[in-house]
Amino acid sequence: LQNLTNLSASVYFPNRFGPKTMDLEPLILTSELSSAPSQKFSAVCLIISHLLTRLGDQMWEFAIPLILIFITPNSLLPPALFGLVIEAAGVIFSTTLGTYIDRNDRLRVARLGTMGQAISISISGFLLYVLVGIRVPEMASNIFHTKESTLLMVGLCISGSIGSLAARLMSIAVEKDWVPVVAKEESDLTLLNSRMRGIDLVTEVSGPAIAGVLLTIPNLEMIYGFIIIALFNFLTFFPQYILLRIVYVKLPELHTKILEPVEEQSRSFSTLFCGQWNPIATLVRSGSIFFRQPIALVVVAYAFLWLTVLSPHDPMFTAYLSTEAKFKSWELGVFRAVGAIFGVLSTITFPRVVNRLGLSSASMGYITWEGVMLLGCGAMIMISHMWAHARILFLVFIILSRFGLYGFGIGEMQFLQVGVSETIRGQMGSVENAFTSLATLTMYVFGIVASKPQNFIWLMWTSIACVNTGALVFFLWNCFWKYQFDYHGEEEHSDPHHLTLHNHEVSVNSDFVHKHVFFTRRWRNKKTNDK
């Protein structure tokens, strides 16, 4: 066991990810493990809080583009610009958010994220209300027609970016940092991840549906429906924070945090420009740390899955199906709903598949399934001019691919939760967030370049190629790395660097023998329990 511990230390965290000039030791606070009932109650509170968060977010994200289209019915520039600014802010500032998560108390992070979203909703709602009030016929084609509308639109983009960053802060903190503490056992972690991903899918359909009803109530102006949505979203932030605070109080382990060593820095201009709060410097630093992690290629494979337009929820794909493929609105609605149902099915089956095959093999199966289904889409594209029913099977293959996409998404989340040290969970989660935002931005750019309907087929082939490249990347990673457990006793646990050498503490028995998850190369160490 001692040799095994030394091996994992030499493979994973040789320099504890800090600059060589650092003298400070990580701060480690210890506490008693919570009882199982407390952990179950905390998991329920976490799920309810996540449900409120996602429902409000989905309603709000659906409503804003519709209000902007209501203001400028002859121009798609405002919603496109708004979405572009938000995604760009996510790419630039995500790693700064991750650094903040890793260096601050968990409840303080939750408080900042909740307050940021509440303030952003209030300001954005007010700005949109004023925009609707001052609109003139000329604004139907140009929202920048007057100085007032220009300033309001700029303010909306800034406020929306702040709200989006606050939502990212909460998402990264809860999913990547809180969940692994609440669910210690591997099976509990898999189940909790599946439930939270299932909530994402349910709210992805129900949120826009509820918002759509509120915005189209007979004899009620759209702006009042929008006010109801904004008010609901604002009010949900209070129970979200209260539930997270209850979880924090119930589980003393959440008070425990291993802090990454931080080098003392001066307040000179050069330090401020190149230091830890400069978003570009933080992005470069977090990226360099990320690519030294064993699970780096897992996240890269997941990012490739975002380089696609073949999604029931993609706006460009929806527009193409409506205008070129001549699908009716109700058919597109059914297409989106059935796609979400297959995604929910994957969250239900994922824990059972992992119990039978293990996390690595199960994830490989799900991403392979998605790649094969999209290859089926490619086959339907090739024969669509010869067979009338090919377009229907094309949509069926996309629906079936959602089963693999969301299943692999849960697996990638768990790899990230247990595959990195607690000291850098926030930063690594933020790098993943930046990658997915960059992939989304890339597809927007591709859509602008290939804006003509006849060129959309090349976007579809690009999507098929990128998803299968992601499957290939994960296959290569799976050939070189394996998911293992390590056991050791109380003497090694007392080592102050013990938790920096192991990523996720799964369990501890009455003899204080600990069970940890870690990754090792397949040609090394044959004596531990392979998973």
Contacts in CASP RR format, 6 or more apart in sequence:
PFRMAT RR
TARGET T0000
AUTHOR 0000-0000-0000
METHOD contacts of the structure
MODEL  1
LQNLTNLSASVYFPNRFGPKTMDLEPLILTSELSSAPSQKFSAVCLIISH
LLTRLGDQMWEFAIPLILIFITPNSLLPPALFGLVIEAAGVIFSTTLGTY
IDRNDRLRVARLGTMGQAISISISGFLLYVLVGIRVPEMASNIFHTKEST
LLMVGLCISGSIGSLAARLMSIAVEKDWVPVVAKEESDLTLLNSRMRGID
LVTEVSGPAIAGVLLTIPNLEMIYGFIIIALFNFLTFFPQYILLRIVYVK
LPELHTKILEPVEEQSRSFSTLFCGQWNPIATLVRSGSIFFRQPIALVVV
AYAFLWLTVLSPHDPMFTAYLSTEAKFKSWELGVFRAVGAIFGVLSTITF
PRVVNRLGLSSASMGYITWEGVMLLGCGAMIMISHMWAHARILFLVFIIL
SRFGLYGFGIGEMQFLQVGVSETIRGQMGSVENAFTSLATLTMYVFGIVA
SKPQNFIWLMWTSIACVNTGALVFFLWNCFWKYQFDYHGEEEHSDPHHLT
LHNHEVSVNSDFVHKHVFFTRRWRNKKTNDK
1 486 0 8 1.000
1 487 0 8 1.000
1 488 0 8 1.000
1 489 0 8 1.000
1 492 0 8 1.000
2 488 0 8 1.000
2 492 0 8 1.000
4 486 0 8 1.000
4 488 0 8 1.000
4 525 0 8 1.000
4 527 0 8 1.000
4 528 0 8 1.000
5 486 0 8 1.000
5 488 0 8 1.000
5 492 0 8 1.000
5 501 0 8 1.000
7 520 0 8 1.000
7 524 0 8 1.000
7 525 0 8 1.000
8 486 0 8 1.000
8 501 0 8 1.000
8 502 0 8 1.000
8 518 0 8 1.000
8 520 0 8 1.000
9 497 0 8 1.000
9 501 0 8 1.000
11 294 0 8 1.000
11 520 0 8 1.000
11 521 0 8 1.000
11 524 0 8 1.000
12 294 0 8 1.000
12 421 0 8 1.000
12 501 0 8 1.000
12 503 0 8 1.000
12 518 0 8 1.000
12 519 0 8 1.000
13 421 0 8 1.000
13 500 0 8 1.000
13 501 0 8 1.000
16 26 0 8 1.000
16 260 0 8 1.000
16 261 0 8 1.000
16 423 0 8 1.000
16 497 0 8 1.000
16 500 0 8 1.000
17 260 0 8 1.000
17 289 0 8 1.000
17 292 0 8 1.000
17 421 0 8 1.000
17 423 0 8 1.000
17 424 0 8 1.000
18 260 0 8 1.000
18 261 0 8 1.000
18 263 0 8 1.000
19 263 0 8 1.000
21 263 0 8 1.000
22 261 0 8 1.000
22 262 0 8 1.000
22 263 0 8 1.000
24 261 0 8 1.000
24 262 0 8 1.000
24 263 0 8 1.000
25 261 0 8 1.000
25 496 0 8 1.000
26 258 0 8 1.000
26 259 0 8 1.000
26 260 0 8 1.000
26 261 0 8 1.000
26 423 0 8 1.000
26 496 0 8 1.000
26 497 0 8 1.000
26 500 0 8 1.000
27 257 0 8 1.000
27 258 0 8 1.000
27 259 0 8 1.000
28 256 0 8 1.000
28 258 0 8 1.000
28 496 0 8 1.000
28 499 0 8 1.000
29 255 0 8 1.000
29 256 0 8 1.000
29 257 0 8 1.000
30 256 0 8 1.000
31 252 0 8 1.000
31 253 0 8 1.000
31 255 0 8 1.000
31 256 0 8 1.000
32 252 0 8 1.000
33 184 0 8 1.000
33 253 0 8 1.000
33 508 0 8 1.000
34 42 0 8 1.000
34 250 0 8 1.000
34 251 0 8 1.000
34 252 0 8 1.000
34 253 0 8 1.000
38 250 0 8 1.000
38 251 0 8 1.000
39 182 0 8 1.000
39 183 0 8 1.000
39 184 0 8 1.000
39 188 0 8 1.000
39 251 0 8 1.000
41 250 0 8 1.000
42 182 0 8 1.000
42 246 0 8 1.000
42 247 0 8 1.000
42 250 0 8 1.000
42 251 0 8 1.000
43 182 0 8 1.000
43 183 0 8 1.000
43 188 0 8 1.000
43 192 0 8 1.000
45 243 0 8 1.000
45 244 0 8 1.000
45 246 0 8 1.000
45 247 0 8 1.000
45 250 0 8 1.000
46 174 0 8 1.000
46 178 0 8 1.000
46 179 0 8 1.000
46 182 0 8 1.000
46 192 0 8 1.000
46 196 0 8 1.000
46 243 0 8 1.000
46 244 0 8 1.000
46 247 0 8 1.000
47 192 0 8 1.000
47 195 0 8 1.000
47 196 0 8 1.000
47 199 0 8 1.000
48 239 0 8 1.000
48 243 0 8 1.000
49 174 0 8 1.000
49 239 0 8 1.000
49 240 0 8 1.000
49 243 0 8 1.000
49 244 0 8 1.000
49 247 0 8 1.000
50 174 0 8 1.000
50 196 0 8 1.000
50 199 0 8 1.000
51 199 0 8 1.000
51 203 0 8 1.000
52 236 0 8 1.000
52 239 0 8 1.000
52 240 0 8 1.000
52 243 0 8 1.000
53 167 0 8 1.000
53 170 0 8 1.000
53 236 0 8 1.000
53 240 0 8 1.000
54 199 0 8 1.000
54 200 0 8 1.000
54 203 0 8 1.000
54 204 0 8 1.000
55 203 0 8 1.000
55 206 0 8 1.000
55 207 0 8 1.000
55 210 0 8 1.000
55 236 0 8 1.000
56 203 0 8 1.000
56 207 0 8 1.000
56 232 0 8 1.000
56 233 0 8 1.000
56 236 0 8 1.000
57 167 0 8 1.000
57 203 0 8 1.000
57 233 0 8 1.000
58 203 0 8 1.000
58 204 0 8 1.000
58 206 0 8 1.000
58 207 0 8 1.000
58 208 0 8 1.000
58 211 0 8 1.000
59 207 0 8 1.000
59 208 0 8 1.000
59 210 0 8 1.000
59 211 0 8 1.000
59 229 0 8 1.000
59 232 0 8 1.000
59 233 0 8 1.000
60 121 0 8 1.000
60 211 0 8 1.000
60 229 0 8 1.000
60 230 0 8 1.000
60 233 0 8 1.000
62 207 0 8 1.000
62 208 0 8 1.000
62 211 0 8 1.000
62 212 0 8 1.000
63 211 0 8 1.000
63 212 0 8 1.000
63 215 0 8 1.000
63 226 0 8 1.000
63 229 0 8 1.000
63 230 0 8 1.000
64 79 0 8 1.000
64 82 0 8 1.000
64 124 0 8 1.000
64 128 0 8 1.000
65 79 0 8 1.000
65 82 0 8 1.000
66 212 0 8 1.000
66 215 0 8 1.000
66 222 0 8 1.000
67 128 0 8 1.000
67 132 0 8 1.000
67 222 0 8 1.000
67 223 0 8 1.000
67 226 0 8 1.000
68 78 0 8 1.000
68 79 0 8 1.000
68 82 0 8 1.000
68 128 0 8 1.000
68 143 0 8 1.000
69 76 0 8 1.000
69 78 0 8 1.000
69 79 0 8 1.000
70 132 0 8 1.000
70 222 0 8 1.000
71 78 0 8 1.000
71 131 0 8 1.000
71 132 0 8 1.000
71 135 0 8 1.000
71 139 0 8 1.000
71 143 0 8 1.000
72 78 0 8 1.000
72 139 0 8 1.000
72 140 0 8 1.000
72 141 0 8 1.000
72 142 0 8 1.000
72 143 0 8 1.000
73 140 0 8 1.000
74 140 0 8 1.000
74 141 0 8 1.000
75 140 0 8 1.000
75 141 0 8 1.000
75 142 0 8 1.000
75 143 0 8 1.000
77 143 0 8 1.000
78 143 0 8 1.000
78 153 0 8 1.000
80 444 0 8 1.000
81 153 0 8 1.000
81 157 0 8 1.000
82 156 0 8 1.000
82 157 0 8 1.000
82 160 0 8 1.000
84 441 0 8 1.000
84 444 0 8 1.000
85 157 0 8 1.000
85 160 0 8 1.000
85 161 0 8 1.000
86 157 0 8 1.000
86 160 0 8 1.000
86 161 0 8 1.000
86 164 0 8 1.000
87 437 0 8 1.000
87 440 0 8 1.000
87 441 0 8 1.000
87 444 0 8 1.000
88 437 0 8 1.000
88 441 0 8 1.000
89 161 0 8 1.000
89 164 0 8 1.000
89 165 0 8 1.000
90 161 0 8 1.000
90 164 0 8 1.000
90 165 0 8 1.000
90 168 0 8 1.000
90 433 0 8 1.000
90 434 0 8 1.000
90 437 0 8 1.000
91 434 0 8 1.000
91 437 0 8 1.000
91 438 0 8 1.000
91 441 0 8 1.000
92 279 0 8 1.000
92 280 0 8 1.000
92 283 0 8 1.000
93 165 0 8 1.000
93 279 0 8 1.000
94 168 0 8 1.000
94 172 0 8 1.000
94 283 0 8 1.000
94 430 0 8 1.000
94 431 0 8 1.000
94 433 0 8 1.000
94 434 0 8 1.000
94 437 0 8 1.000
95 279 0 8 1.000
95 282 0 8 1.000
95 283 0 8 1.000
95 285 0 8 1.000
95 286 0 8 1.000
95 287 0 8 1.000
95 427 0 8 1.000
95 430 0 8 1.000
95 431 0 8 1.000
95 434 0 8 1.000
96 277 0 8 1.000
96 279 0 8 1.000
96 282 0 8 1.000
96 283 0 8 1.000
96 430 0 8 1.000
97 165 0 8 1.000
97 168 0 8 1.000
97 169 0 8 1.000
97 172 0 8 1.000
97 426 0 8 1.000
97 430 0 8 1.000
98 169 0 8 1.000
98 172 0 8 1.000
98 286 0 8 1.000
98 426 0 8 1.000
98 427 0 8 1.000
98 429 0 8 1.000
98 430 0 8 1.000
99 276 0 8 1.000
99 277 0 8 1.000
99 282 0 8 1.000
99 286 0 8 1.000
99 426 0 8 1.000
99 427 0 8 1.000
99 430 0 8 1.000
100 109 0 8 1.000
100 112 0 8 1.000
100 169 0 8 1.000
101 109 0 8 1.000
101 169 0 8 1.000
101 172 0 8 1.000
101 173 0 8 1.000
101 177 0 8 1.000
101 425 0 8 1.000
101 426 0 8 1.000
101 427 0 8 1.000
101 430 0 8 1.000
102 259 0 8 1.000
102 260 0 8 1.000
102 423 0 8 1.000
102 424 0 8 1.000
102 425 0 8 1.000
102 426 0 8 1.000
102 427 0 8 1.000
103 259 0 8 1.000
103 260 0 8 1.000
103 262 0 8 1.000
105 255 0 8 1.000
105 257 0 8 1.000
106 173 0 8 1.000
106 177 0 8 1.000
106 178 0 8 1.000
106 248 0 8 1.000
106 254 0 8 1.000
106 255 0 8 1.000
106 257 0 8 1.000
107 244 0 8 1.000
107 245 0 8 1.000
107 248 0 8 1.000
107 254 0 8 1.000
109 169 0 8 1.000
109 173 0 8 1.000
110 170 0 8 1.000
110 173 0 8 1.000
110 174 0 8 1.000
110 241 0 8 1.000
110 244 0 8 1.000
110 245 0 8 1.000
110 248 0 8 1.000
111 241 0 8 1.000
112 166 0 8 1.000
112 169 0 8 1.000
113 166 0 8 1.000
113 167 0 8 1.000
113 169 0 8 1.000
113 170 0 8 1.000
113 173 0 8 1.000
114 166 0 8 1.000
114 170 0 8 1.000
114 237 0 8 1.000
114 240 0 8 1.000
114 241 0 8 1.000
114 244 0 8 1.000
115 166 0 8 1.000
116 162 0 8 1.000
116 163 0 8 1.000
116 166 0 8 1.000
117 163 0 8 1.000
117 166 0 8 1.000
117 167 0 8 1.000
117 170 0 8 1.000
117 237 0 8 1.000
118 234 0 8 1.000
118 237 0 8 1.000
119 162 0 8 1.000
119 163 0 8 1.000
120 159 0 8 1.000
120 160 0 8 1.000
120 162 0 8 1.000
120 163 0 8 1.000
120 164 0 8 1.000
120 166 0 8 1.000
121 163 0 8 1.000
121 230 0 8 1.000
121 233 0 8 1.000
121 234 0 8 1.000
121 237 0 8 1.000
122 234 0 8 1.000
123 155 0 8 1.000
123 159 0 8 1.000
124 156 0 8 1.000
124 159 0 8 1.000
124 160 0 8 1.000
124 163 0 8 1.000
124 230 0 8 1.000
125 226 0 8 1.000
125 227 0 8 1.000
125 230 0 8 1.000
127 152 0 8 1.000
127 155 0 8 1.000
127 156 0 8 1.000
127 159 0 8 1.000
128 156 0 8 1.000
128 226 0 8 1.000
129 223 0 8 1.000
129 226 0 8 1.000
129 227 0 8 1.000
130 152 0 8 1.000
131 143 0 8 1.000
131 149 0 8 1.000
131 152 0 8 1.000
131 153 0 8 1.000
131 156 0 8 1.000
132 223 0 8 1.000
134 146 0 8 1.000
134 148 0 8 1.000
134 149 0 8 1.000
134 152 0 8 1.000
135 149 0 8 1.000
136 145 0 8 1.000
136 146 0 8 1.000
138 145 0 8 1.000
139 145 0 8 1.000
139 146 0 8 1.000
139 149 0 8 1.000
143 149 0 8 1.000
143 150 0 8 1.000
143 153 0 8 1.000
144 150 0 8 1.000
144 153 0 8 1.000
168 430 0 8 1.000
168 433 0 8 1.000
171 433 0 8 1.000
172 426 0 8 1.000
172 429 0 8 1.000
172 430 0 8 1.000
172 433 0 8 1.000
173 426 0 8 1.000
174 244 0 8 1.000
175 196 0 8 1.000
175 413 0 8 1.000
175 417 0 8 1.000
176 413 0 8 1.000
176 416 0 8 1.000
176 417 0 8 1.000
176 425 0 8 1.000
176 426 0 8 1.000
176 428 0 8 1.000
176 429 0 8 1.000
177 422 0 8 1.000
177 425 0 8 1.000
177 426 0 8 1.000
178 244 0 8 1.000
178 247 0 8 1.000
178 254 0 8 1.000
179 189 0 8 1.000
179 192 0 8 1.000
179 193 0 8 1.000
179 196 0 8 1.000
179 417 0 8 1.000
180 189 0 8 1.000
180 417 0 8 1.000
180 418 0 8 1.000
180 425 0 8 1.000
180 504 0 8 1.000
181 251 0 8 1.000
181 253 0 8 1.000
181 254 0 8 1.000
182 192 0 8 1.000
182 247 0 8 1.000
182 251 0 8 1.000
182 254 0 8 1.000
183 189 0 8 1.000
183 191 0 8 1.000
183 192 0 8 1.000
183 193 0 8 1.000
184 505 0 8 1.000
184 506 0 8 1.000
184 507 0 8 1.000
185 506 0 8 1.000
185 507 0 8 1.000
186 359 0 8 1.000
186 418 0 8 1.000
186 506 0 8 1.000
186 517 0 8 1.000
187 351 0 8 1.000
187 355 0 8 1.000
189 414 0 8 1.000
189 417 0 8 1.000
189 418 0 8 1.000
190 350 0 8 1.000
190 351 0 8 1.000
190 354 0 8 1.000
190 355 0 8 1.000
190 359 0 8 1.000
190 410 0 8 1.000
190 414 0 8 1.000
191 351 0 8 1.000
193 410 0 8 1.000
193 411 0 8 1.000
193 413 0 8 1.000
193 414 0 8 1.000
193 417 0 8 1.000
194 347 0 8 1.000
194 348 0 8 1.000
194 350 0 8 1.000
194 351 0 8 1.000
194 410 0 8 1.000
195 347 0 8 1.000
197 347 0 8 1.000
197 406 0 8 1.000
197 407 0 8 1.000
197 409 0 8 1.000
197 410 0 8 1.000
197 413 0 8 1.000
198 343 0 8 1.000
198 344 0 8 1.000
198 347 0 8 1.000
198 406 0 8 1.000
201 340 0 8 1.000
201 343 0 8 1.000
201 344 0 8 1.000
201 347 0 8 1.000
201 406 0 8 1.000
202 340 0 8 1.000
202 344 0 8 1.000
204 313 0 8 1.000
204 340 0 8 1.000
205 336 0 8 1.000
205 337 0 8 1.000
205 340 0 8 1.000
211 229 0 8 1.000
214 225 0 8 1.000
214 226 0 8 1.000
214 228 0 8 1.000
214 229 0 8 1.000
215 222 0 8 1.000
215 225 0 8 1.000
215 226 0 8 1.000
215 229 0 8 1.000
216 222 0 8 1.000
217 225 0 8 1.000
247 254 0 8 1.000
248 254 0 8 1.000
248 255 0 8 1.000
257 422 0 8 1.000
258 421 0 8 1.000
258 422 0 8 1.000
258 423 0 8 1.000
258 499 0 8 1.000
258 500 0 8 1.000
259 423 0 8 1.000
260 423 0 8 1.000
260 424 0 8 1.000
262 276 0 8 1.000
265 271 0 8 1.000
265 275 0 8 1.000
265 276 0 8 1.000
272 278 0 8 1.000
274 281 0 8 1.000
275 281 0 8 1.000
275 282 0 8 1.000
276 282 0 8 1.000
276 285 0 8 1.000
283 434 0 8 1.000
286 427 0 8 1.000
286 428 0 8 1.000
286 430 0 8 1.000
286 431 0 8 1.000
287 431 0 8 1.000
289 424 0 8 1.000
289 427 0 8 1.000
289 428 0 8 1.000
290 296 0 8 1.000
290 299 0 8 1.000
290 427 0 8 1.000
290 428 0 8 1.000
290 431 0 8 1.000
293 419 0 8 1.000
293 420 0 8 1.000
293 428 0 8 1.000
294 419 0 8 1.000
294 481 0 8 1.000
294 519 0 8 1.000
294 520 0 8 1.000
295 415 0 8 1.000
295 416 0 8 1.000
295 419 0 8 1.000
295 420 0 8 1.000
295 481 0 8 1.000
295 519 0 8 1.000
297 473 0 8 1.000
297 474 0 8 1.000
297 476 0 8 1.000
297 477 0 8 1.000
298 363 0 8 1.000
298 412 0 8 1.000
298 415 0 8 1.000
298 416 0 8 1.000
298 474 0 8 1.000
298 477 0 8 1.000
299 412 0 8 1.000
299 416 0 8 1.000
299 428 0 8 1.000
299 431 0 8 1.000
299 432 0 8 1.000
299 435 0 8 1.000
300 435 0 8 1.000
300 470 0 8 1.000
300 473 0 8 1.000
301 367 0 8 1.000
301 412 0 8 1.000
301 470 0 8 1.000
301 471 0 8 1.000
301 473 0 8 1.000
301 474 0 8 1.000
301 477 0 8 1.000
302 408 0 8 1.000
302 409 0 8 1.000
302 412 0 8 1.000
302 432 0 8 1.000
302 435 0 8 1.000
302 436 0 8 1.000
302 470 0 8 1.000
303 432 0 8 1.000
303 435 0 8 1.000
303 436 0 8 1.000
303 438 0 8 1.000
303 439 0 8 1.000
304 439 0 8 1.000
304 466 0 8 1.000
304 467 0 8 1.000
304 469 0 8 1.000
304 470 0 8 1.000
304 473 0 8 1.000
305 367 0 8 1.000
305 370 0 8 1.000
305 405 0 8 1.000
305 408 0 8 1.000
305 409 0 8 1.000
305 466 0 8 1.000
305 467 0 8 1.000
305 470 0 8 1.000
306 435 0 8 1.000
306 436 0 8 1.000
306 439 0 8 1.000
306 440 0 8 1.000
306 443 0 8 1.000
307 439 0 8 1.000
307 442 0 8 1.000
307 443 0 8 1.000
307 462 0 8 1.000
307 463 0 8 1.000
307 466 0 8 1.000
307 467 0 8 1.000
308 314 0 8 1.000
308 374 0 8 1.000
308 443 0 8 1.000
308 463 0 8 1.000
308 466 0 8 1.000
308 467 0 8 1.000
309 316 0 8 1.000
309 317 0 8 1.000
309 443 0 8 1.000
309 447 0 8 1.000
309 456 0 8 1.000
309 459 0 8 1.000
309 460 0 8 1.000
309 463 0 8 1.000
310 317 0 8 1.000
310 374 0 8 1.000
310 377 0 8 1.000
310 398 0 8 1.000
310 401 0 8 1.000
310 460 0 8 1.000
310 463 0 8 1.000
310 464 0 8 1.000
310 467 0 8 1.000
311 317 0 8 1.000
311 398 0 8 1.000
312 318 0 8 1.000
312 332 0 8 1.000
312 335 0 8 1.000
312 336 0 8 1.000
312 339 0 8 1.000
312 340 0 8 1.000
312 398 0 8 1.000
312 399 0 8 1.000
312 402 0 8 1.000
313 336 0 8 1.000
314 443 0 8 1.000
316 443 0 8 1.000
316 447 0 8 1.000
316 456 0 8 1.000
316 459 0 8 1.000
318 332 0 8 1.000
320 453 0 8 1.000
320 456 0 8 1.000
321 327 0 8 1.000
321 332 0 8 1.000
321 335 0 8 1.000
322 329 0 8 1.000
322 332 0 8 1.000
323 453 0 8 1.000
324 453 0 8 1.000
324 456 0 8 1.000
325 391 0 8 1.000
327 335 0 8 1.000
335 395 0 8 1.000
335 399 0 8 1.000
338 399 0 8 1.000
339 398 0 8 1.000
339 399 0 8 1.000
339 402 0 8 1.000
340 402 0 8 1.000
342 399 0 8 1.000
342 400 0 8 1.000
342 402 0 8 1.000
342 403 0 8 1.000
343 402 0 8 1.000
343 403 0 8 1.000
343 404 0 8 1.000
343 405 0 8 1.000
343 406 0 8 1.000
343 407 0 8 1.000
344 406 0 8 1.000
345 403 0 8 1.000
346 366 0 8 1.000
346 402 0 8 1.000
346 403 0 8 1.000
346 404 0 8 1.000
346 405 0 8 1.000
346 406 0 8 1.000
346 407 0 8 1.000
346 410 0 8 1.000
347 406 0 8 1.000
347 407 0 8 1.000
347 410 0 8 1.000
350 362 0 8 1.000
350 366 0 8 1.000
350 407 0 8 1.000
350 410 0 8 1.000
350 411 0 8 1.000
353 362 0 8 1.000
353 366 0 8 1.000
354 362 0 8 1.000
354 411 0 8 1.000
356 362 0 8 1.000
358 483 0 8 1.000
358 531 0 8 1.000
359 411 0 8 1.000
359 414 0 8 1.000
359 415 0 8 1.000
359 483 0 8 1.000
359 531 0 8 1.000
360 478 0 8 1.000
360 482 0 8 1.000
360 483 0 8 1.000
360 531 0 8 1.000
362 411 0 8 1.000
363 407 0 8 1.000
363 408 0 8 1.000
363 411 0 8 1.000
363 412 0 8 1.000
363 415 0 8 1.000
363 474 0 8 1.000
364 474 0 8 1.000
364 475 0 8 1.000
364 478 0 8 1.000
365 404 0 8 1.000
365 408 0 8 1.000
366 403 0 8 1.000
366 404 0 8 1.000
366 405 0 8 1.000
366 407 0 8 1.000
366 408 0 8 1.000
366 409 0 8 1.000
366 411 0 8 1.000
367 404 0 8 1.000
367 408 0 8 1.000
367 470 0 8 1.000
367 471 0 8 1.000
367 474 0 8 1.000
368 471 0 8 1.000
368 475 0 8 1.000
369 400 0 8 1.000
369 401 0 8 1.000
369 403 0 8 1.000
369 404 0 8 1.000
370 401 0 8 1.000
370 403 0 8 1.000
370 404 0 8 1.000
370 405 0 8 1.000
370 408 0 8 1.000
370 467 0 8 1.000
370 471 0 8 1.000
371 401 0 8 1.000
371 464 0 8 1.000
371 467 0 8 1.000
371 468 0 8 1.000
371 471 0 8 1.000
373 397 0 8 1.000
373 398 0 8 1.000
373 400 0 8 1.000
373 401 0 8 1.000
373 404 0 8 1.000
374 397 0 8 1.000
374 398 0 8 1.000
374 401 0 8 1.000
374 463 0 8 1.000
374 464 0 8 1.000
374 467 0 8 1.000
374 468 0 8 1.000
375 464 0 8 1.000
375 468 0 8 1.000
376 397 0 8 1.000
377 394 0 8 1.000
377 397 0 8 1.000
377 398 0 8 1.000
377 401 0 8 1.000
377 460 0 8 1.000
377 464 0 8 1.000
378 394 0 8 1.000
378 460 0 8 1.000
378 461 0 8 1.000
378 464 0 8 1.000
380 390 0 8 1.000
380 391 0 8 1.000
380 393 0 8 1.000
380 394 0 8 1.000
380 397 0 8 1.000
381 390 0 8 1.000
381 394 0 8 1.000
381 457 0 8 1.000
381 460 0 8 1.000
381 461 0 8 1.000
383 390 0 8 1.000
384 390 0 8 1.000
384 391 0 8 1.000
384 394 0 8 1.000
401 467 0 8 1.000
408 474 0 8 1.000
416 425 0 8 1.000
416 428 0 8 1.000
416 429 0 8 1.000
416 432 0 8 1.000
417 425 0 8 1.000
417 504 0 8 1.000
418 503 0 8 1.000
418 504 0 8 1.000
418 517 0 8 1.000
419 503 0 8 1.000
419 504 0 8 1.000
419 517 0 8 1.000
419 518 0 8 1.000
419 519 0 8 1.000
420 428 0 8 1.000
420 503 0 8 1.000
421 499 0 8 1.000
421 500 0 8 1.000
421 503 0 8 1.000
422 499 0 8 1.000
422 503 0 8 1.000
423 500 0 8 1.000
443 459 0 8 1.000
446 459 0 8 1.000
446 462 0 8 1.000
447 459 0 8 1.000
450 456 0 8 1.000
450 458 0 8 1.000
450 459 0 8 1.000
479 522 0 8 1.000
480 521 0 8 1.000
480 522 0 8 1.000
481 519 0 8 1.000
481 520 0 8 1.000
481 521 0 8 1.000
481 522 0 8 1.000
482 519 0 8 1.000
482 520 0 8 1.000
482 521 0 8 1.000
482 522 0 8 1.000
482 530 0 8 1.000
482 531 0 8 1.000
483 517 0 8 1.000
483 519 0 8 1.000
483 530 0 8 1.000
483 531 0 8 1.000
484 517 0 8 1.000
484 518 0 8 1.000
484 519 0 8 1.000
484 520 0 8 1.000
484 525 0 8 1.000
484 528 0 8 1.000
484 529 0 8 1.000
484 530 0 8 1.000
484 531 0 8 1.000
485 506 0 8 1.000
485 515 0 8 1.000
485 516 0 8 1.000
485 517 0 8 1.000
485 518 0 8 1.000
485 528 0 8 1.000
485 529 0 8 1.000
485 531 0 8 1.000
486 502 0 8 1.000
486 515 0 8 1.000
486 516 0 8 1.000
486 517 0 8 1.000
486 518 0 8 1.000
486 528 0 8 1.000
487 513 0 8 1.000
487 514 0 8 1.000
487 515 0 8 1.000
487 516 0 8 1.000
488 513 0 8 1.000
488 514 0 8 1.000
488 516 0 8 1.000
489 511 0 8 1.000
489 512 0 8 1.000
489 513 0 8 1.000
489 514 0 8 1.000
490 511 0 8 1.000
490 512 0 8 1.000
490 513 0 8 1.000
492 498 0 8 1.000
493 512 0 8 1.000
493 514 0 8 1.000
499 505 0 8 1.000
502 516 0 8 1.000
502 517 0 8 1.000
502 518 0 8 1.000
503 516 0 8 1.000
503 517 0 8 1.000
503 518 0 8 1.000
503 519 0 8 1.000
504 516 0 8 1.000
504 517 0 8 1.000
505 514 0 8 1.000
505 515 0 8 1.000
505 516 0 8 1.000
506 515 0 8 1.000
506 516 0 8 1.000
506 517 0 8 1.000
507 514 0 8 1.000
507 515 0 8 1.000
508 514 0 8 1.000
508 515 0 8 1.000
520 528 0 8 1.000
END
